[in-house]
């Protein structure tokens, strides 16, 4: 039996299985009839080394066990190896949404209303996140608003028509200068060049910064532009030392802002939900935003107090706010 085949059953909370002589509340069914003979090469059988430290698996000699406090745990959506699944959903079918996530559970670009997210994969967003985490400063992949692959992809000088759910080429890749010959190219949808407006702005600013540096100059008021994975403007932009929440076109949203030296943790989720995502669906955000556009972690409706996460979804109802005013959830 191949050692990596595990039956991982979620959502059966009433079923508890015995694994390796102990109860495992997360990996409810393990393949336990593995022996040393099933391991390849110099690998050895290690009990409780897979699926949240519950199931046996073959590991290289001396390989460290999983850090349980860093692994994904329900109610988050988890992969069998302990990483967070690419799609994480919150809330009910009316106001709930599904967000793209990196392997550590951090929200990345891509979202969809929960009632419409059955086909959402976040494959493109997860791949871009992995490439950036590996140290690549420029990644050309373009993702849809739901985190899937756009039909035309260019990266590292090559272009190809991509399968939306996997990004795999459907035709022979060609050099970027020949992208117009690809069947998925459309001048009406893509234009004359692959880069979007935000990406072109970033490219131009980088050229300016490089020239300034070569001449020994550095202007503190230089703007800094951030782009999302679909090439649109990111949730915030820096101008004259102030970080502003912005929409897809780079336009400032409301009065949400902070000085750039204090923008650590700024995500503008509340600002964008208030001005973009909820109005587009004919709804209104009822939670309060902080001055920097994030959701205020402590919320209340009359005498009902509750903490919310960074996406604005309630975590727990309280009779009063905790001493840290829900800061641990921010």
PyMOL commands that set and color helices and strands:
alter all, ss='L'
color gray80, all
select helices_A, chain A and resi 36-38+68-70+114-116+123-133+176-181+187-190+197-214+260-262+269-280+327-329
alter helices_A, ss='H'
color red, helices_A
select strands_A, chain A and resi 18-19+22-23+44-50+55-59+87-90+97-101+107-113+152-155+158-161+174-175+236-239+242-246+252-259+298-301+304-308+314-318
alter strands_A, ss='S'
color yellow, strands_A
deselect
rebuild
show_as cartoon
